[in-house]
Amino acid sequence: METLFHKPIEVSVGHGQYIRGELTIPESCEALVIFSHGSGSSRFSPRNRKVASDLHAQHFATLLMDLLTPEEDREYRNRFDVDLLAERLIRVTSFVAIEPELGSCPIGYFGASTGAASALKAAAKLGTMIEAVVSRGGRPDLAEEALVKVNAPVLLIVGSLDPDVITLNRKAFALLPGERELVIVEGASHLFEEEGKLDEVAHLAGDWFTKFLAAHPITAH
């Protein structure tokens, strides 16, 4: 089994407040995937941790990060403030991009549920710094006008039992200007809780990141 290097991450958001996360780097590592969680979720999300674990096995580093402080998260409206969450994601990306353990490895985003919107908005603003985006059961429609500015290849994954979100993803798909793909996972609901469905998500995400995140191997210290 491959050795994993773990490092806690703290990023200042001003006024003495910090957001926290965990950076995990496999010994043989090709790229970094930063997770943007859905509303009410966190770096402890069992679904995202499951996907992250599968990505480690495929030689990707991951950053599971809370984009809100505990105080901010207690205000329900903050969980849906896509502009705030995208700004935090940009701040986190800039911070972790200079981590010595990562070197200059390529970066991708994995956005879940509403977190997909903040990932797409951040990708639109960061341009070529973000080389691939994957959305799981996402709400890319919440990224609004930013969609037409996303140049990174985007994979939209939706469950077949989630018809409203399928419709929203199809509309977003039509607005994305670059390489993109919409995959509907048969028999999966919004959270992909059915047996084996999250495995399919991890497999699809791993293939997408393998294809579009250029391989610049890095070594954990």
C-alpha positions, 0 to 999 in steps of 0.5 A: 500500500502506498504511503500517504503524507498528511498535513493540516492546512490553515488559511487566514480569512482575516480578523484572526479567523482561519479556515481549516483542512487536510492535505494528503499526498501519495508517495507517487503523486501526479496532481492535486485535486481540491474539493469544494463541498456542498452546503452543510457538508465539510471536510469530514464528509464521508462521501467526499472522503471516499472519493478522495481515498480512491483518488489517492490510489490513482496517485492524486493528492487531495485537499479537503477544506472547509471554506467557512469558519465554524461561526460562518457556517452557523449562518445558513445563508453563507452555505449558499453564498457562491461568491463568498465560497468561490473567493475562499476557494481561490484564496485556498488554491493560491495558498496551497499552490506554493506548498513545498511538498507539492512543487508546481503540480497541476491543480483540479477541482472536485465540486459536490452539490452546491460546491460545484458552483463555487468550483466553476466560478473559481475556475473561471477566475483562475483561468489556466491555473485550474486544469480540470473540474469534476462536478458530482450531483452539482448545481452548476447553474448557480455559477450563472454567468461564470460558466461561459468563462470556464476554459478548463475541461468539465465533467458533470456527473449526475444520478439518473434518479435526480431529474431536476438536477439533470435538467439544470446540468444539461442547461449548464452543459450547453453554456460551457465553452470548452471540453466537457462531458455530462455523465448520468449514472444509472440508478443513482440518486442525488447523494449517490448513496446506492451500492457501488454508485460512489465507486462509479463517481470516483472512477469517472473522476479519476479518469477525467483527472488522469486525462486532463491534469498533466502528469508532473510527478511530485514526491512527498517529503 
